[in-house]
């Protein structure tokens, strides 16, 4: 059975690639190898490689486990934390 591929617009793919690069740099700053991080995160090394390339097909749980391994799990809470557009829509409805 074929799995669906996540398709992103080029500008959105660039964002994913930047996230992957940020994760890769965080790993390197900690002087951790891909083997160490993948083992600690409970993922395959290929999956870590895909994360560091910003592949959208990797589960959000795998991204979280890598961030947790790098002690960056609190950064996960920043996702969608400041919903400025949603608040404006909410205010318009009042």
MOPAC internal coordinates of N, CA, C and O (Angstrom, degrees):
PM7 1SCF
backbone

  N    0.0000 0     0.00 0     0.00 0    0    0    0
  C    1.4473 1     0.00 0     0.00 0    1    0    0
  C    1.5257 1   109.53 1     0.00 0    2    1    0
  O    1.2310 1   120.61 1   -47.15 1    3    2    1
  N    1.3075 1   116.43 1   132.85 1    3    2    1
  C    1.4499 1   121.85 1   179.12 1    5    3    2
  C    1.5225 1   110.57 1   -80.28 1    6    5    3
  O    1.2310 1   121.25 1   -38.88 1    7    6    5
  N    1.3156 1   115.22 1   141.12 1    7    6    5
  C    1.4557 1   119.34 1   174.85 1    9    7    6
  C    1.5180 1   108.73 1   -95.01 1   10    9    7
  O    1.2310 1   120.95 1   -28.62 1   11   10    9
  N    1.3196 1   115.79 1   151.38 1   11   10    9
  C    1.4597 1   120.66 1   178.66 1   13   11   10
  C    1.5192 1   109.06 1   -75.02 1   14   13   11
  O    1.2310 1   121.33 1   -39.17 1   15   14   13
  N    1.3040 1   115.06 1   140.83 1   15   14   13
  C    1.4537 1   121.42 1   176.26 1   17   15   14
  C    1.5137 1   109.18 1   -94.95 1   18   17   15
  O    1.2310 1   120.97 1   -45.57 1   19   18   17
  N    1.3057 1   115.74 1   134.43 1   19   18   17
  C    1.4584 1   119.38 1   175.65 1   21   19   18
  C    1.5243 1   108.71 1   -72.82 1   22   21   19
  O    1.2310 1   120.27 1   -51.73 1   23   22   21
  N    1.3076 1   117.09 1   128.27 1   23   22   21
  C    1.4586 1   121.76 1  -179.18 1   25   23   22
  C    1.5213 1   108.50 1  -112.31 1   26   25   23
  O    1.2310 1   121.35 1   -52.69 1   27   26   25
  N    1.3188 1   115.02 1   127.31 1   27   26   25
  C    1.4559 1   120.83 1   179.28 1   29   27   26
  C    1.5209 1   110.00 1  -123.30 1   30   29   27
  O    1.2310 1   121.27 1   -29.31 1   31   30   29
  N    1.3162 1   115.18 1   150.69 1   31   30   29
  C    1.4590 1   120.18 1   171.57 1   33   31   30
  C    1.5278 1   108.12 1   -67.18 1   34   33   31
  O    1.2310 1   119.94 1   -27.08 1   35   34   33
  N    1.3188 1   117.73 1   152.92 1   35   34   33
  C    1.4717 1   120.01 1  -177.56 1   37   35   34
  C    1.5247 1   114.36 1   -53.67 1   38   37   35
  O    1.2310 1   120.04 1   139.95 1   39   38   37
  N    1.3445 1   117.52 1   -40.05 1   39   38   37
  C    1.4739 1   118.35 1  -179.30 1   41   39   38
  C    1.5285 1   111.30 1   -67.80 1   42   41   39
  O    1.2310 1   120.32 1   148.77 1   43   42   41
  N    1.3233 1   117.00 1   -31.23 1   43   42   41
  C    1.4672 1   119.89 1   178.03 1   45   43   42
  C    1.5254 1   110.69 1   -77.32 1   46   45   43
  O    1.2310 1   120.45 1   146.28 1   47   46   45
  N    1.3270 1   116.75 1   -33.72 1   47   46   45
  C    1.4628 1   120.41 1   176.36 1   49   47   46
  C    1.5246 1   110.04 1   -64.08 1   50   49   47
  O    1.2310 1   120.38 1   143.94 1   51   50   49
  N    1.3299 1   116.88 1   -36.06 1   51   50   49
  C    1.4700 1   120.66 1   177.51 1   53   51   50
  C    1.5282 1   110.81 1   -61.15 1   54   53   51
  O    1.2310 1   120.56 1   142.15 1   55   54   53
  N    1.3216 1   116.53 1   -37.85 1   55   54   53
  C    1.4675 1   120.40 1   178.08 1   57   55   54
  C    1.5278 1   109.76 1   -63.96 1   58   57   55
  O    1.2310 1   120.67 1   134.71 1   59   58   57
  N    1.3253 1   116.33 1   -45.29 1   59   58   57
  C    1.4614 1   120.52 1   178.40 1   61   59   58
  C    1.5309 1   110.99 1   -61.28 1   62   61   59
  O    1.2310 1   120.99 1   138.89 1   63   62   61
  N    1.3199 1   115.71 1   -41.11 1   63   62   61
  C    1.4613 1   119.76 1   179.01 1   65   63   62
  C    1.5207 1   111.11 1   -63.70 1   66   65   63
  O    1.2310 1   120.28 1   143.36 1   67   66   65
  N    1.3338 1   117.06 1   -36.64 1   67   66   65
  C    1.4629 1   120.78 1   178.17 1   69   67   66
  C    1.5253 1   110.83 1   -67.55 1   70   69   67
  O    1.2310 1   120.42 1   140.08 1   71   70   69
  N    1.3344 1   116.81 1   -39.92 1   71   70   69
  C    1.4698 1   120.51 1   176.18 1   73   71   70
  C    1.5310 1   109.11 1   -60.22 1   74   73   71
  O    1.2310 1   120.63 1   133.91 1   75   74   73
  N    1.3188 1   116.40 1   -46.09 1   75   74   73
  C    1.4663 1   120.59 1   178.90 1   77   75   74
  C    1.5148 1   112.08 1   -60.15 1   78   77   75
  O    1.2310 1   120.89 1   136.84 1   79   78   77
  N    1.3144 1   115.90 1   -43.16 1   79   78   77
  C    1.4696 1   120.37 1   178.52 1   81   79   78
  C    1.5281 1   110.88 1   -63.95 1   82   81   79
  O    1.2310 1   120.41 1   139.66 1   83   82   81
  N    1.3363 1   116.82 1   -40.34 1   83   82   81
  C    1.4676 1   120.71 1   177.48 1   85   83   82
  C    1.5226 1   111.07 1   -60.88 1   86   85   83
  O    1.2310 1   120.63 1   138.62 1   87   86   85
  N    1.3181 1   116.40 1   -41.38 1   87   86   85
  C    1.4651 1   120.85 1   179.16 1   89   87   86
  C    1.5282 1   109.87 1   -66.23 1   90   89   87
  O    1.2310 1   120.57 1   137.07 1   91   90   89
  N    1.3072 1   116.51 1   -42.93 1   91   90   89
  C    1.4655 1   120.81 1   179.05 1   93   91   90
  C    1.5342 1   110.96 1   -61.01 1   94   93   91
  O    1.2310 1   120.50 1   134.85 1   95   94   93
  N    1.3343 1   116.65 1   -45.15 1   95   94   93
  C    1.4606 1   120.48 1   179.12 1   97   95   94
  C    1.5263 1   111.76 1   -64.25 1   98   97   95
  O    1.2310 1   120.36 1   141.72 1   99   98   97
  N    1.3349 1   116.91 1   -38.28 1   99   98   97
  C    1.4715 1   121.05 1   177.35 1  101   99   98
  C    1.5325 1   110.14 1   -62.65 1  102  101   99
  O    1.2310 1   120.76 1   138.84 1  103  102  101
  N    1.3288 1   116.15 1   -41.16 1  103  102  101
  C    1.4697 1   120.09 1   177.86 1  105  103  102
  C    1.5208 1   110.80 1   -63.20 1  106  105  103
  O    1.2310 1   120.68 1   135.18 1  107  106  105
  N    1.3212 1   116.31 1   -44.82 1  107  106  105
  C    1.4617 1   120.56 1  -178.29 1  109  107  106
  C    1.5284 1   111.86 1   -67.61 1  110  109  107
  O    1.2310 1   120.15 1   142.43 1  111  110  109
  N    1.3333 1   117.31 1   -37.57 1  111  110  109
  C    1.4684 1   119.92 1   177.37 1  113  111  110
  C    1.5217 1   111.02 1   -61.21 1  114  113  111
  O    1.2310 1   120.71 1   148.48 1  115  114  113
  N    1.3175 1   116.24 1   -31.52 1  115  114  113
  C    1.4675 1   121.51 1   179.24 1  117  115  114
  C    1.5244 1   111.90 1   -85.92 1  118  117  115
  O    1.2310 1   121.04 1  -179.82 1  119  118  117
  N    1.3250 1   115.61 1     0.18 1  119  118  117
  C    1.4653 1   122.56 1  -179.50 1  121  119  118
  C    1.5241 1   112.41 1    55.36 1  122  121  119
  O    1.2310 1   121.49 1  -137.62 1  123  122  121
  N    1.3331 1   114.76 1    42.38 1  123  122  121
  C    1.4597 1   121.51 1   177.58 1  125  123  122
  C    1.5217 1   109.05 1  -104.46 1  126  125  123
  O    1.2310 1   121.00 1   -38.52 1  127  126  125
  N    1.3107 1   115.69 1   141.48 1  127  126  125
  C    1.4655 1   120.11 1   177.26 1  129  127  126
  C    1.5237 1   109.61 1   -84.10 1  130  129  127
  O    1.2310 1   121.40 1   -14.22 1  131  130  129
  N    1.3265 1   114.93 1   165.78 1  131  130  129
  C    1.4611 1   119.13 1   176.66 1  133  131  130
  C    1.5193 1   110.51 1   -63.76 1  134  133  131
  O    1.2310 1   120.42 1   146.81 1  135  134  133
  N    1.3221 1   116.80 1   -33.19 1  135  134  133
  C    1.4727 1   120.59 1   178.75 1  137  135  134
  C    1.5214 1   109.91 1   -65.33 1  138  137  135
  O    1.2310 1   120.09 1   133.93 1  139  138  137
  N    1.3257 1   117.44 1   -46.07 1  139  138  137
  C    1.4657 1   120.99 1  -179.78 1  141  139  138
  C    1.5263 1   111.73 1   -60.76 1  142  141  139
  O    1.2310 1   120.61 1   132.22 1  143  142  141
  N    1.3146 1   116.43 1   -47.78 1  143  142  141
  C    1.4670 1   120.13 1  -177.37 1  145  143  142
  C    1.5208 1   110.91 1   -66.83 1  146  145  143
  O    1.2310 1   120.18 1   135.50 1  147  146  145
  N    1.3193 1   117.25 1   -44.50 1  147  146  145
  C    1.4629 1   119.09 1  -178.39 1  149  147  146
  C    1.5315 1   111.04 1   -64.46 1  150  149  147
  O    1.2310 1   119.96 1   140.20 1  151  150  149
  N    1.3126 1   117.68 1   -39.80 1  151  150  149
  C    1.4746 1   119.71 1   177.60 1  153  151  150
  C    1.5203 1   111.38 1   -64.74 1  154  153  151
  O    1.2310 1   120.38 1   134.28 1  155  154  153
  N    1.3190 1   116.87 1   -45.72 1  155  154  153
  C    1.4710 1   120.98 1  -179.14 1  157  155  154
  C    1.5267 1   112.17 1   -67.07 1  158  157  155
  O    1.2310 1   120.63 1   148.75 1  159  158  157
  N    1.3202 1   116.40 1   -31.25 1  159  158  157
  C    1.4663 1   120.58 1   179.50 1  161  159  158
  C    1.5222 1   111.97 1   -85.38 1  162  161  159
  O    1.2310 1   120.32 1   169.73 1  163  162  161
  N    1.3306 1   117.00 1   -10.27 1  163  162  161
  C    1.4658 1   120.54 1   179.56 1  165  163  162
  C    1.5165 1   113.27 1    72.51 1  166  165  163
  O    1.2310 1   120.99 1  -146.39 1  167  166  165
  N    1.3218 1   115.71 1    33.61 1  167  166  165
  C    1.4682 1   120.54 1   179.65 1  169  167  166
  C    1.5211 1   109.22 1  -127.77 1  170  169  167
  O    1.2310 1   120.87 1   -14.91 1  171  170  169
  N    1.3083 1   115.94 1   165.09 1  171  170  169
  C    1.4506 1   122.40 1   176.64 1  173  171  170
  C    1.5244 1   109.39 1   -74.58 1  174  173  171
  O    1.2310 1   120.54 1   -29.20 1  175  174  173
  N    1.3232 1   116.58 1   150.80 1  175  174  173
  C    1.4621 1   120.31 1   178.23 1  177  175  174
  C    1.5267 1   112.10 1   -60.06 1  178  177  175
  O    1.2310 1   120.44 1   146.10 1  179  178  177
  N    1.3126 1   116.75 1   -33.90 1  179  178  177
  C    1.4697 1   120.63 1   177.73 1  181  179  178
  C    1.5284 1   110.63 1   -63.20 1  182  181  179
  O    1.2310 1   121.03 1   142.97 1  183  182  181
  N    1.3313 1   115.64 1   -37.03 1  183  182  181
  C    1.4661 1   119.93 1   178.65 1  185  183  182
  C    1.5154 1   110.41 1   -66.00 1  186  185  183
  O    1.2310 1   120.25 1   138.13 1  187  186  185
  N    1.3288 1   117.14 1   -41.87 1  187  186  185
  C    1.4647 1   120.08 1   176.87 1  189  187  186
  C    1.5257 1   110.26 1   -61.96 1  190  189  187
  O    1.2310 1   120.34 1   139.45 1  191  190  189
  N    1.3151 1   116.95 1   -40.55 1  191  190  189
  C    1.4543 1   120.90 1   177.37 1  193  191  190
  C    1.5355 1   109.89 1   -59.43 1  194  193  191
  O    1.2310 1   120.47 1   136.45 1  195  194  193
  N    1.3315 1   116.70 1   -43.55 1  195  194  193
  C    1.4637 1   120.50 1   178.99 1  197  195  194
  C    1.5268 1   111.29 1   -64.86 1  198  197  195
  O    1.2310 1   120.28 1   141.15 1  199  198  197
  N    1.3196 1   117.06 1   -38.85 1  199  198  197
  C    1.4678 1   120.95 1   177.51 1  201  199  198
  C    1.5199 1   109.99 1   -61.76 1  202  201  199
  O    1.2310 1   120.83 1   133.82 1  203  202  201
  N    1.3263 1   116.01 1   -46.18 1  203  202  201
  C    1.4616 1   120.13 1  -179.12 1  205  203  202
  C    1.5245 1   112.53 1   -68.17 1  206  205  203
  O    1.2310 1   120.05 1   164.37 1  207  206  205
  N    1.3202 1   117.51 1   -15.63 1  207  206  205
  C    1.4674 1   121.97 1   174.39 1  209  207  206
  C    1.5257 1   111.34 1   -94.62 1  210  209  207
  O    1.2310 1   120.39 1   173.90 1  211  210  209
  N    1.3397 1   116.85 1    -6.10 1  211  210  209
  C    1.4649 1   120.94 1   178.15 1  213  211  210
  C    1.5127 1   113.83 1    77.61 1  214  213  211
  O    1.2310 1   120.18 1  -147.98 1  215  214  213
  N    1.3179 1   117.26 1    32.02 1  215  214  213
  C    1.4666 1   120.79 1  -178.97 1  217  215  214
  C    1.5339 1   109.70 1   -71.69 1  218  217  215
  O    1.2310 1   119.83 1   -53.50 1  219  218  217
  N    1.3336 1   117.94 1   126.50 1  219  218  217
  C    1.4642 1   121.01 1  -178.21 1  221  219  218
  C    1.5309 1   113.72 1   -75.03 1  222  221  219
  O    1.2310 1   119.78 1   168.69 1  223  222  221
  N    1.3097 1   118.03 1   -11.31 1  223  222  221
  C    1.4695 1   120.62 1  -177.75 1  225  223  222
  C    1.5236 1   112.72 1   -79.74 1  226  225  223
  O    1.2310 1   119.89 1   169.26 1  227  226  225
  N    1.3230 1   117.81 1   -10.74 1  227  226  225
  C    1.4647 1   121.50 1   179.51 1  229  227  226
  C    1.5242 1   108.90 1   -78.36 1  230  229  227
  O    1.2310 1   120.55 1   -40.69 1  231  230  229
  N    1.3193 1   116.56 1   139.31 1  231  230  229
  C    1.4660 1   120.10 1  -176.80 1  233  231  230
  C    1.5251 1   111.41 1   -64.45 1  234  233  231
  O    1.2310 1   121.53 1   -29.55 1  235  234  233
  N    1.3070 1   114.68 1   150.45 1  235  234  233
  C    1.4655 1   120.21 1   178.35 1  237  235  234
  C    1.5294 1   110.38 1   -64.71 1  238  237  235
  O    1.2310 1   120.66 1   151.72 1  239  238  237
  N    1.3310 1   116.35 1   -28.28 1  239  238  237
  C    1.4612 1   120.63 1   176.79 1  241  239  238
  C    1.5169 1   111.97 1   -64.36 1  242  241  239
  O    1.2310 1   120.23 1   142.14 1  243  242  241
  N    1.3200 1   117.17 1   -37.86 1  243  242  241
  C    1.4635 1   121.17 1   177.81 1  245  243  242
  C    1.5272 1   110.00 1   -66.96 1  246  245  243
  O    1.2310 1   120.48 1   137.63 1  247  246  245
  N    1.3260 1   116.68 1   -42.37 1  247  246  245
  C    1.4658 1   120.03 1   175.94 1  249  247  246
  C    1.5281 1   109.53 1   -58.87 1  250  249  247
  O    1.2310 1   120.55 1   134.96 1  251  250  249
  N    1.3417 1   116.56 1   -45.04 1  251  250  249
  C    1.4661 1   120.33 1  -179.59 1  253  251  250
  C    1.5207 1   111.35 1   -61.56 1  254  253  251
  O    1.2310 1   119.99 1   136.08 1  255  254  253
  N    1.3350 1   117.62 1   -43.92 1  255  254  253
  C    1.4671 1   120.23 1  -179.03 1  257  255  254
  C    1.5171 1   111.92 1   -62.81 1  258  257  255
  O    1.2310 1   120.13 1   144.33 1  259  258  257
  N    1.3168 1   117.35 1   -35.67 1  259  258  257
  C    1.4642 1   119.85 1   176.72 1  261  259  258
  C    1.5274 1   109.60 1   -68.59 1  262  261  259
  O    1.2310 1   119.95 1   136.04 1  263  262  261
  N    1.3259 1   117.71 1   -43.96 1  263  262  261
  C    1.4647 1   120.34 1   177.35 1  265  263  262
  C    1.5268 1   110.90 1   -60.97 1  266  265  263
  O    1.2310 1   120.65 1   139.66 1  267  266  265
  N    1.3264 1   116.36 1   -40.34 1  267  266  265
  C    1.4630 1   120.43 1   177.91 1  269  267  266
  C    1.5209 1   110.67 1   -62.38 1  270  269  267
  O    1.2310 1   120.48 1   137.01 1  271  270  269
  N    1.3130 1   116.68 1   -42.99 1  271  270  269
  C    1.4604 1   121.94 1   179.15 1  273  271  270
  C    1.5298 1   110.85 1   -61.01 1  274  273  271
  O    1.2310 1   120.68 1   144.88 1  275  274  273
  N    1.3205 1   116.30 1   -35.12 1  275  274  273
  C    1.4648 1   121.22 1   179.57 1  277  275  274
  C    1.5337 1   112.18 1   -87.41 1  278  277  275
  O    1.2310 1   120.75 1  -175.13 1  279  278  277
  N    1.3247 1   116.17 1     4.87 1  279  278  277
  C    1.4715 1   123.92 1  -177.91 1  281  279  278
  C    1.5382 1   111.64 1    61.32 1  282  281  279
  O    1.2310 1   121.50 1  -142.63 1  283  282  281
  N    1.3258 1   114.73 1    37.37 1  283  282  281
  C    1.4608 1   121.53 1   177.33 1  285  283  282
  C    1.5268 1   111.44 1  -116.07 1  286  285  283
  O    1.2310 1   120.41 1  -158.64 1  287  286  285
  N    1.3339 1   116.83 1    21.36 1  287  286  285
  C    1.4609 1   120.27 1  -176.09 1  289  287  286
  C    1.5236 1   112.86 1   -61.25 1  290  289  287
  O    1.2310 1   119.61 1   152.57 1  291  290  289
  N    1.3286 1   118.36 1   -27.43 1  291  290  289
  C    1.4628 1   119.91 1   178.74 1  293  291  290
  C    1.5304 1   111.89 1   -68.70 1  294  293  291
  O    1.2310 1   120.42 1   156.13 1  295  294  293
  N    1.3318 1   116.81 1   -23.87 1  295  294  293
  C    1.4660 1   119.84 1   175.56 1  297  295  294
  C    1.5239 1   111.10 1   -63.48 1  298  297  295
  O    1.2310 1   120.78 1   153.36 1  299  298  297
  N    1.3115 1   116.12 1   -26.64 1  299  298  297
  C    1.4656 1   121.42 1   179.50 1  301  299  298
  C    1.5305 1   110.46 1   -62.53 1  302  301  299
  O    1.2310 1   120.79 1   148.06 1  303  302  301
  N    1.3203 1   116.10 1   -31.94 1  303  302  301
  C    1.4659 1   120.70 1  -179.99 1  305  303  302
  C    1.5224 1   112.48 1   -69.82 1  306  305  303
  O    1.2310 1   120.26 1   164.30 1  307  306  305
  N    1.3233 1   117.11 1   -15.70 1  307  306  305
  C    1.4617 1   121.22 1  -179.84 1  309  307  306
  C    1.5251 1   112.10 1   -78.88 1  310  309  307
  O    1.2310 1   120.34 1   164.86 1  311  310  309
  N    1.3297 1   116.96 1   -15.14 1  311  310  309
  C    1.4595 1   120.52 1   179.40 1  313  311  310
  C    1.5270 1   109.89 1   -64.01 1  314  313  311
  O    1.2310 1   120.52 1   -56.61 1  315  314  313
  N    1.2951 1   116.61 1   123.39 1  315  314  313
  C    1.4638 1   124.41 1   177.25 1  317  315  314
  C    1.5271 1   112.92 1    59.00 1  318  317  315
  O    1.2310 1   120.11 1  -159.13 1  319  318  317
  N    1.3274 1   117.40 1    20.87 1  319  318  317
  C    1.4615 1   120.37 1  -178.61 1  321  319  318
  C    1.5317 1   112.08 1   -71.22 1  322  321  319
  O    1.2310 1   120.45 1   142.07 1  323  322  321
  N    1.3148 1   116.74 1   -37.93 1  323  322  321
  C    1.4562 1   120.32 1  -178.12 1  325  323  322
  C    1.5231 1   108.85 1  -106.43 1  326  325  323
  O    1.2310 1   121.02 1   -93.87 1  327  326  325
  N    1.3109 1   115.65 1    86.13 1  327  326  325
  C    1.4635 1   122.46 1  -176.09 1  329  327  326
  C    1.5201 1   109.81 1   -89.73 1  330  329  327
  O    1.2310 1   120.80 1  -109.77 1  331  330  329
  N    1.3164 1   116.08 1    70.23 1  331  330  329
  C    1.4647 1   121.55 1  -177.07 1  333  331  330
  C    1.5299 1   111.88 1   -60.14 1  334  333  331
  O    1.2310 1   120.06 1   134.66 1  335  334  333
  N    1.3285 1   117.49 1   -45.34 1  335  334  333
  C    1.4589 1   121.70 1  -179.76 1  337  335  334
  C    1.5362 1   110.80 1   -62.50 1  338  337  335
  O    1.2310 1   120.24 1   135.48 1  339  338  337
  N    1.3285 1   117.14 1   -44.52 1  339  338  337
  C    1.4566 1   121.27 1   178.95 1  341  339  338
  C    1.5148 1   112.31 1   -61.77 1  342  341  339
  O    1.2310 1   120.67 1   141.35 1  343  342  341
  N    1.3254 1   116.33 1   -38.65 1  343  342  341
  C    1.4736 1   120.25 1   177.95 1  345  343  342
  C    1.5255 1   111.60 1   -65.98 1  346  345  343
  O    1.2310 1   120.89 1   141.82 1  347  346  345
  N    1.3249 1   115.89 1   -38.18 1  347  346  345
  C    1.4729 1   119.34 1   177.61 1  349  347  346
  C    1.5269 1   110.42 1   -64.12 1  350  349  347
  O    1.2310 1   120.64 1   137.25 1  351  350  349
  N    1.3272 1   116.38 1   -42.75 1  351  350  349
  C    1.4584 1   120.21 1   177.36 1  353  351  350
  C    1.5242 1   110.92 1   -62.37 1  354  353  351
  O    1.2310 1   120.67 1   139.73 1  355  354  353
  N    1.2953 1   116.32 1   -40.27 1  355  354  353
  C    1.4672 1   121.73 1   179.24 1  357  355  354
  C    1.5345 1   110.10 1   -64.09 1  358  357  355
  O    1.2310 1   120.43 1   137.61 1  359  358  357
  N    1.3159 1   116.78 1   -42.39 1  359  358  357
  C    1.4567 1   121.29 1   179.67 1  361  359  358
  C    1.5192 1   111.94 1   -64.66 1  362  361  359
  O    1.2310 1   120.82 1   143.57 1  363  362  361
  N    1.3517 1   116.04 1   -36.43 1  363  362  361
  C    1.4589 1   120.29 1   178.93 1  365  363  362
  C    1.5287 1   111.47 1   -65.77 1  366  365  363
  O    1.2310 1   120.64 1   148.47 1  367  366  365
  N    1.3145 1   116.38 1   -31.53 1  367  366  365
  C    1.4658 1   121.69 1  -179.08 1  369  367  366
  C    1.5261 1   112.49 1   -75.14 1  370  369  367
  O    1.2310 1   120.47 1   162.56 1  371  370  369
  N    1.3215 1   116.70 1   -17.44 1  371  370  369
  C    1.4680 1   119.74 1  -178.74 1  373  371  370
  C    1.4701 1   109.70 1   -75.91 1  374  373  371
  O    1.2310 1   120.10 1   180.00 1  375  374  373

